[in-house]
Amino acid sequence: MKFTLFGTSRETGNATLSNVEFGEFINNMGHESQKGYIAGLRQYYHPGANRIDRYAHYDQIRRVCPVAEWRRGGAEPLLVQYNRMAMLEVENLNSRVEVDAVKAQASLMPQTVAAFMGCDAHSVVILVAVSTPDGHLPHTEEELENLVLQAYYVAVQTYSTMLPHPISIRRQTLQSTFLQTVDTSPYVNHHALPLVVNPMSR
């Protein structure tokens, strides 16, 4: 399984795209790899006080898509595969204690693939394994988008009663991303049990 990293070239300003194996992504999460941009954002950001997109180097921080793998395809990226993943975010946490509490609760769920501190150090990203009842995926991108949306809402319903803080609700797509982050102690479960999702009928 590969995650796709979307970014912007400092030299040309053009969009960039690269892929990284899940294990490598987790292994590299313990240190800053973007010229201090993440550390700078963490100094800038305070819950409820600032919008992170006003940070001077916001556009230089890569965005990570865990939901699907993409490849270059001209003007628009082309879908390689759906990663059978839903992404949840808990935001506006006030302290490291609250971040750790959300990670700890997420780790108790057998469907959790990973849980780690977000880029701003005041949020948590939770990756949830999902599958259909028979393990088969839809064939078209439109059908996959419907499955992704359904999987997200099932994951929200499943996790919302277990977490000590509310999940931030937003429409999830095959290109949903989070800002690349640093966490020296991410929770990882390579043997997560999938959350079974029935595709929406049309």
Rosetta blueprint (number, residue, H / E / L):
1 M L
2 K E
3 F E
4 T E
5 L E
6 F E
7 G E
8 T E
9 S L
10 R L
11 E L
12 T L
13 G L
14 N L
15 A E
16 T E
17 L E
18 S E
19 N E
20 V E
21 E E
22 F H
23 G H
24 E H
25 F H
26 I H
27 N H
28 N H
29 M H
30 G H
31 H L
32 E L
33 S L
34 Q L
35 K L
36 G L
37 Y H
38 I H
39 A H
40 G H
41 L H
42 R H
43 Q H
44 Y H
45 Y L
46 H L
47 P L
48 G L
49 A L
50 N L
51 R L
52 I H
53 D H
54 R H
55 Y L
56 A L
57 H L
58 Y H
59 D H
60 Q H
61 I L
62 R L
63 R E
64 V E
65 C E
66 P L
67 V L
68 A E
69 E E
70 W E
71 R E
72 R L
73 G L
74 G L
75 A L
76 E L
77 P L
78 L E
79 L E
80 V E
81 Q E
82 Y E
83 N L
84 R L
85 M E
86 A E
87 M E
88 L E
89 E E
90 V E
91 E L
92 N L
93 L L
94 N L
95 S L
96 R H
97 V H
98 E H
99 V H
100 D H
101 A H
102 V H
103 K H
104 A H
105 Q H
106 A H
107 S H
108 L L
109 M L
110 P L
111 Q L
112 T E
113 V E
114 A E
115 A E
116 F E
117 M E
118 G L
119 C L
120 D L
121 A L
122 H L
123 S L
124 V E
125 V E
126 I E
127 L E
128 V E
129 A E
130 V E
131 S E
132 T L
133 P L
134 D L
135 G L
136 H L
137 L L
138 P L
139 H L
140 T L
141 E H
142 E H
143 E H
144 L H
145 E H
146 N H
147 L H
148 V H
149 L H
150 Q H
151 A H
152 Y H
153 Y H
154 V H
155 A H
156 V H
157 Q H
158 T H
159 Y H
160 S H
161 T L
162 M L
163 L L
164 P L
165 H L
166 P L
167 I L
168 S L
169 I L
170 R L
171 R L
172 Q L
173 T L
174 L L
175 Q L
176 S L
177 T L
178 F E
179 L E
180 Q L
181 T L
182 V L
183 D L
184 T L
185 S L
186 P L
187 Y E
188 V E
189 N L
190 H L
191 H L
192 A L
193 L L
194 P L
195 L E
196 V E
197 V L
198 N L
199 P L
200 M L
201 S L
202 R L
